[in-house]
Amino acid sequence: MTHGTGVAAYLAGDHLGVIHNANLIGIYAGLLNVPNAYGVPEQEKTLEYLLMIMDDVIERQLQGKAIINFSFSFEPSDQKDLVQDQLIRKAIVELLDRPDKLQVVLVTASGNEGEPDNLYIAHLPAVLAEKETHDVIVVGSTTIDGTRSEWSQFEDWITTHAPGEGLITATQTWLDLNTAMDGTSISSPKVAGLAAYFRGLPLLPKWACQLTNPRTVKALIRHFHKPLWTLEDIEDREDWEIVPVA
C-alpha cells in the first residue's frame, strides 16, 4: 500500500470517499525513491509540482474550481535550503493569491508531531495560514468520538478537524478491513472532498460566483463544522479536548 492510495480513497474513493464524481488527478511524488527520514519529496520537486499545477489550472481553465489536497509537509529541520524554502512559500502564495486569480483551494494536514507540551504547527504549507495567506485550509485529526488526536498539531488559527485515527485503509487493489491508518494525512482529504462538493453544487450564479473565492470556501467549512458532542456532554468531560469536526 502507498500513502497516496489511502489519501485518494478518502477523498474520492467508491467506498471511503467524500465525493464520488470528482476528476481526481494524482501527482506521483516519488516518495519511495527519496531517502528522506520523513518520507516526503525533495523541496525542488515540490516546487516543480506546484508550478505544474499552476500551468494545468490555466490550461484547463479550472480557475475557481480546482482543489489541491496537500497530505505531506516539511518539518523545519528539513528546510536546509533557505532559498528553496522561500520559493516554495512564494509558489503556494501565488497559487492562491496571484493577480490572474487562479483561485485554487488548498487543503493541507496540520501534522502528526504534536506532543503534550508542544502542539505548535511549524510545517510548510500549513504554517502559511497563520500570516502569509489566510486562504489555506489546515486540518487536524480527531478520534472517532470527536476528540482531538493527541499527536495532531494544533493552533488557534487551525481551520477544522476530521477523523484521522484508527480508520480502515484502501490499498492499491482493494479495501483492507484489517489494516488501520492514522494521521492528519487522511483527515485532510476528507475536508478537500467537502470543499470540492461545495464548489460543485448547482447554485444560483451569485452564490456559485462567491465559491470561486478560496476564502469563501474556507469560511463555509468553518461555518458548518461542529463538535460531535452536546453541550452537556462537553461539560461532563472537562478533561477531554473536544474540537469542531467538518
N, C-alpha and C positions, 0 to 999 in steps of 0.2 A: 504494500500500500504506500502511496506517496501522500505527502501533506496536501498537495493541491487537489487530489481526488476527493479527499474528505471535505475540504473547503468548498469545492464546486458543488458537491452533493447537497450541502446545507444551504447553498444559495439557490440552485435551480434544479436539483435532482428530482426524479419522478417520485421517490418515496419520502425524502427528507427535505426537499427544497421548499423555500418560502414562496417562490414564484416559478411557475411551470412553463411559461411561454416566453421566457427571456431569450434573447440572442446572445448566448454566452461565448465570449472569446477568451481563451486561455493563453497566457504568455508563459512559455516554458522558461523558468528561471535558472535551470541547470544546477539545482542545489546539490545533486549527487556528485557533481564534478568540481565542487568548490570546497577545498579543505579548510572549512571555517568552523570554529567551535560552536557558533550559534546557528549554523545551517542556513545562512542567508547568502544571496548572491553578492558579488563584489560591488562596491559603490558605483564604479564606472558602468557596470552592466545595468544597474538600477536606473542610472541616468539615461542610458540608451533606451531602456524600455519606456520610460516616461516620455521621451521625445517621439518614440514610435506611436504611443497612444495619442499624443497631440496631433500628429500627422494623420492618423486614422480617423480621429474625430472630425477633422476638417474635410478629408477626402470623402467620407461617407455622410457628411452633413448631419452629424449627431450632436451638434451644439444644443445644449438644453435637454438632452435625452440620456446621455451616457452616464453610467455608474461605474466607478472603479472600486473594487474591494482590494485592500492592501493588507494581507494577512501575515506580513512579516515586518520586522523593524530593525533598526540599527541601534545597538547599545552604544553609549558614549565611548566605551573602550574600543569599539570598532572604528570609530571615526578618527583614524590616524592621519588622514589627509584632509587638512582644513579646507583646501581649495575644492576638492570633490564634495565635501560636506556642504559648502556654500552653494555649489552648483546644483546639488540635489534639492536643497531648500528653495532655491530660485525657481527650479523647474516645477516643483509642486505648487508654489505660489502662483506661477504663471498659468498653470493648468486650471486653476480656479479663478484667477483674477486678471488674466491678460486682457489687453484692450479689445481684441476681437471677440471677446466673450465666448469662450469655449463652454463655460457654464457646466462643467463636469462636477458631479457629486463624488467626493472621495470619502470612503468609509474605511477606517483602519482600527486595528486592535490596540488596546491600551497597554498590553504587555503582561507577561506572566512572572515577573521577577519581584512581585510585591512581598514585603516582609512586615511583620507587626509594627516595627519602628521606622519603616521606610517604604511607603506605598507610592512615592512620587513617580510621575511619568516623565521620563527623560529621553525617550526614543524618538527617532525620526520614523514616520512622519507625524506621529500623534502629538508630539510636543509643539508642533507648529500651531495647533489650535489655541494655545494659550495667548499668543500675541501676534504672530505673523500673519495668520489668516484664520479668522473665526469660522470659516465655512467648512473646515474639516470635521467630519463626524467621527468621534472617538468612542469606542465601545468596550466596556468591561464585561467580565464574566460573572454569572451567578450560578449557584447550585439550582437543582430542580425545584427547591422550595422558595426561591426568590431572594435568598441572602447572598451577599457578595462573596465570591470565591476568595479564600484567604490569600491567595497568591496573585489576585487580579490587581494590577496597579490602578491607582485612583487619584484624582484631583477634584476639587470642587467645580472645575470647568468641564469635566467629562460630560459627554452628551447623554449617554444612556447605557443600559446593560442588557444583556441577553444570555440565556442559558449557555453554559460552556463547560460543564463539568459532568463527567460520567455518562456521556451520550454515545449511542451506538454509532458505528463508523461505516462508511461506504469504502470499499476497496476499489481497485481498478476494474473489477469484473462483477462484483456482487455486493449486496448489503450484508455486512458481517454483524450478526446479532451477538457474537461472543466477544467482540472487541470494543472497548470504550475509548473515547478520545476526549482529552481535556485541553482547555486553552482558550484564550481570547481570540485565537485564530478562527475558532468555529462560532464564536459569538458575533464577530464582525460580519460574516456573510449573511447571517440572518437579518441583520439590520440593512445591509446592502440590498437584499431581496425586497425588504419592505420599502426602501427608497425607490426601487425600480417599479414596484407595484403602484406607489403613489403617482409616479411620473407617467405611468401607463393608463391611468384611469380616464375614461371617456368623459371629461369635464367640459363645462361651458368654456368658451375661448378665454374669457377674462381670468378664470381660475387656472386653466392649463398654462396660460402665459406666466402666471406667478410661479408655477412649479418649475419653470426653466431656470429659476434662480436657485443655486445650491443652498443659500441661506434660508430660503423659504422651506425647502425640503427638510433641512435640519430642524427648523422651528416646528414643523408639523410633527416630526418624530417625537420631539420633546413634549409637544402638547398632548399627545395621546399615550405616552408611556405612564405607567403607574405601578405601585407596589402590588405584589400578589397577595398581600395580607390586608385584613381590615384594620381600622384604627385600633380596635380593641385588641386584636392580635399583637399589634406593634407595642401597645402599652404593656402587655403581659410578657413581652420578650425584649426587655430593655438591653440585654446583653447581646442581642443579635443585630448585625448590621444589615437591615433590610433596605434595598435600593429599588428605585423605579426600573421597570423592565419594559422594553419596547414590544 
